[in-house]
Each structure stands twice: as structure tokens, then as C-alpha cells.
Amino acid sequence: MPRKKIRIVPLTGNSQKYGLPLHSAAWVSYKLPDLDPDPSTSDEVSNAKSKSAQKSYIFLAGGGGEGRSGIPNAVLLVEFDFTAKSLSNHPVSRFETVSDLPHRMAVHPRGDGVICSFPKSCGLYVINEEKSEEIKKLVLKKSDKLLTRLKDVGQQLALKFNNEGSALAAGGEM
């Protein structure tokens, strides 16, 4: 049976620079709960609101490493607009990891967090919502949860959650 040819369509002009070399990227769908649920709205309006609340985001990670390159190490959360086929001009949220360069990542199936592999261990970053008046803002924060089994294990070259998010497979060199 002949193989199907995959046609790659270049998205010229739809790239962004975020001030650091990228080492990993992962899709995440994060659903924002409705700010002001109105029981008097029709089902059609509710469905339209629900679809608009579903935004597509991408976790990006990278940086300049441990050296004194002046390039920060960071985990970024950026928005992707499928209609315009473009990334947001600026990250929605940015968490600088100081001297730790993030290499690999795995997004939790719920879409509310990501595990990143660093040279000596792994870290968990979660999406939090900050509300002020009528504005919601997504903020990326390092989780307080201790990843005891992933502490001081060295750099993990592969990370993957199972479909339910109840188990994580990680693999590195010995």
C-alpha cells in the first residue's frame, strides 16, 4: 500500500521571537470558566460563549543555559489563534527558572500544568487564574508540590503522562 504524502504548508510571517532559544514546546487547551454565568441566556449563546472560552495555548521552554550569556532561562505560556494561525506577540505568562535550563516537558492531560526536565531534576509548573475586577489573567507559577521521585535524578530525556494523568513515565541516562 503506498504511503500518503504529507503536505506541509509553511506559515510564513506567523512566527514570533520571545527572547530565548526554545528547547521544547507542547500544546495545551485550557478552559476558562465563565466569569458571569447568566441563566437567562439561551443554549445557543451559552454554547458560543463556551467555545470562545476554550482557547489554545502552547507551553514553550528554553534559554541560554547556566553560563553568563545574558539569555534568561524560562517557561512560557503563549496563546495560539487558530483563525489567524498566529502566536501571541507576547507571552501570556512567563516564569524565569534562573540558572536551570528547561530541556523537555510533558503537559498534564487536564491542561492545568506542565512538568519540565532540568539538568539535575524536574519541576512542576501550574496555571493559576488571577482575577481583578472584570479581567482574568493566566499566570504560570512553580507548584509547591514536591516531586520527591524526580528530585536529583539528573536530566530526564523523555517525559509522558498517561491519558488520565495519574502516572508519569520519565527516562534519562544512567
C-alpha positions as CSV (number, residue, x, y, z in Angstrom):
1,M,0.0,0.0,0.0
2,P,1.6,3.3,-1.0
3,R,2.3,5.8,1.8
4,K,0.3,9.0,2.0
5,K,2.3,12.1,1.3
6,I,2.1,14.7,4.0
7,R,2.0,18.2,2.7
8,I,3.5,20.8,5.0
9,V,2.2,24.3,4.4
10,P,4.6,26.9,5.7
11,L,3.1,29.6,7.8
12,T,5.3,32.4,6.6
13,G,5.1,35.6,8.6
14,N,3.4,33.8,11.5
15,S,6.4,33.2,13.8
16,Q,7.4,35.0,17.0
17,K,10.5,35.7,18.9
18,Y,10.4,35.6,22.7
19,G,14.0,36.5,23.5
20,L,15.3,33.0,24.2
21,P,16.2,29.8,22.2
22,L,13.5,27.2,22.6
23,H,14.2,23.6,23.6
24,S,10.7,22.3,23.9
25,A,7.1,23.1,23.1
26,A,3.7,21.4,24.0
27,W,0.1,22.2,23.2
28,V,-2.4,22.7,26.0
29,S,-6.1,23.5,25.9
30,Y,-7.1,25.4,29.0
31,K,-10.8,26.2,29.5
32,L,-11.6,29.4,31.3
33,P,-14.7,29.1,33.4
34,D,-17.4,31.7,32.6
35,L,-17.0,34.9,34.6
36,D,-20.6,35.7,35.0
37,P,-22.9,32.8,34.2
38,D,-26.3,34.2,33.2
39,P,-29.1,31.6,33.5
40,S,-31.4,33.7,31.2
41,T,-29.2,33.2,28.1
42,S,-30.2,30.7,25.5
43,D,-28.4,27.4,24.9
44,E,-27.0,28.8,21.6
45,V,-25.5,31.8,23.3
46,S,-24.1,29.6,26.1
47,N,-22.5,27.2,23.6
48,A,-21.0,30.2,21.7
49,K,-19.6,31.5,25.0
50,S,-18.2,28.1,25.9
51,K,-16.4,27.8,22.5
52,S,-15.0,31.3,22.9
53,A,-13.8,30.4,26.4
54,Q,-11.8,27.5,25.0
55,K,-8.5,29.0,24.0
56,S,-5.4,27.3,22.7
57,Y,-2.2,27.7,24.4
58,I,1.3,26.4,24.0
59,F,4.0,25.9,26.7
60,L,7.4,26.9,25.5
61,A,10.7,26.4,27.4
62,G,14.3,27.2,26.8
63,G,17.0,29.7,27.5
64,G,20.7,30.3,27.4
65,G,21.8,27.7,30.0
66,E,23.9,28.1,33.1
67,G,26.5,30.4,31.6
68,R,26.6,34.1,31.6
69,S,25.1,34.5,28.2
70,G,22.6,37.1,29.4
71,I,19.8,35.0,27.9
72,P,17.3,34.0,30.6
73,N,16.0,30.5,31.1
74,A,12.2,30.4,31.3
75,V,9.0,28.5,30.8
76,L,6.4,30.5,28.7
77,L,2.7,30.2,28.2
78,V,1.7,31.7,24.8
79,E,-1.7,31.9,23.1
80,F,-2.3,30.5,19.6
81,D,-5.1,31.9,17.4
82,F,-6.3,29.2,15.0
83,T,-8.3,31.7,12.9
84,A,-5.3,33.9,12.3
85,K,-2.8,31.0,12.5
86,S,-0.6,33.1,14.7
87,L,1.0,33.2,18.2
88,S,0.5,36.0,20.6
89,N,3.0,38.8,20.3
90,H,4.0,38.5,24.0
91,P,3.7,35.5,26.3
92,V,0.5,35.3,28.3
93,S,2.7,34.3,31.3
94,R,6.5,33.8,31.8
95,F,8.3,32.1,34.7
96,E,12.1,32.5,34.8
97,T,13.9,29.4,36.0
98,V,17.1,31.4,36.9
99,S,20.1,29.1,36.2
100,D,18.1,26.0,35.4
101,L,17.6,25.4,31.7
102,P,14.4,23.5,30.9
103,H,15.0,20.8,28.3
104,R,11.9,18.6,28.0
105,M,8.3,18.9,29.1
106,A,5.0,17.0,29.5
107,V,1.7,18.7,29.8
108,H,-0.8,17.2,32.2
109,P,-3.9,15.9,30.4
110,R,-6.2,18.3,32.3
111,G,-4.1,21.1,30.8
112,D,-3.5,22.9,34.0
113,G,0.2,22.2,34.4
114,V,3.4,21.0,32.9
115,I,6.4,19.0,34.2
116,C,9.8,20.3,32.9
117,S,13.1,18.4,32.9
118,F,16.2,20.4,34.1
119,P,19.8,19.3,34.2
120,K,19.5,17.8,37.7
121,S,15.8,17.3,38.4
122,C,12.3,18.1,37.3
123,G,9.8,20.8,38.3
124,L,6.0,21.2,38.1
125,Y,4.5,24.4,36.9
126,V,0.8,25.2,37.1
127,I,-1.6,27.7,35.5
128,N,-3.4,29.9,38.0
129,E,-6.1,32.4,37.3
130,E,-5.7,35.9,38.8
131,K,-8.9,38.0,38.8
132,S,-9.1,41.7,39.2
133,E,-12.5,43.4,38.7
134,E,-13.6,42.0,35.3
135,I,-10.2,41.0,34.0
136,K,-8.9,37.4,34.2
137,K,-5.2,36.8,33.7
138,L,-3.5,33.4,33.5
139,V,-0.3,33.2,35.5
140,L,2.3,30.4,35.3
141,K,3.7,29.5,38.8
142,K,6.0,26.9,40.2
143,S,4.0,24.3,42.2
144,D,4.6,23.8,45.9
145,K,4.1,20.1,45.4
146,L,7.3,18.2,46.0
147,L,8.3,15.8,43.2
148,T,10.4,13.6,45.5
149,R,10.9,10.8,43.0
150,L,12.1,13.3,40.4
151,K,14.5,15.2,42.7
152,D,18.2,14.9,41.9
153,V,17.6,12.2,39.3
154,G,19.5,14.0,36.6
155,Q,18.2,15.3,33.3
156,Q,15.2,13.3,32.0
157,L,15.3,12.9,28.3
158,A,11.7,11.8,27.9
159,L,8.5,12.7,29.9
160,K,5.0,11.5,29.2
161,F,1.7,11.3,31.2
162,N,-0.8,8.5,30.7
163,N,-4.2,9.6,29.3
164,E,-5.8,10.0,32.7
165,G,-2.8,11.9,34.1
166,S,-2.4,9.5,37.0
167,A,1.0,8.3,36.0
168,L,4.1,9.8,34.6
169,A,6.8,8.0,32.6
170,A,10.3,9.5,32.8
171,G,13.5,8.3,31.3
172,G,17.1,9.5,31.4
173,E,20.7,8.3,31.2
174,M,22.4,6.5,34.0
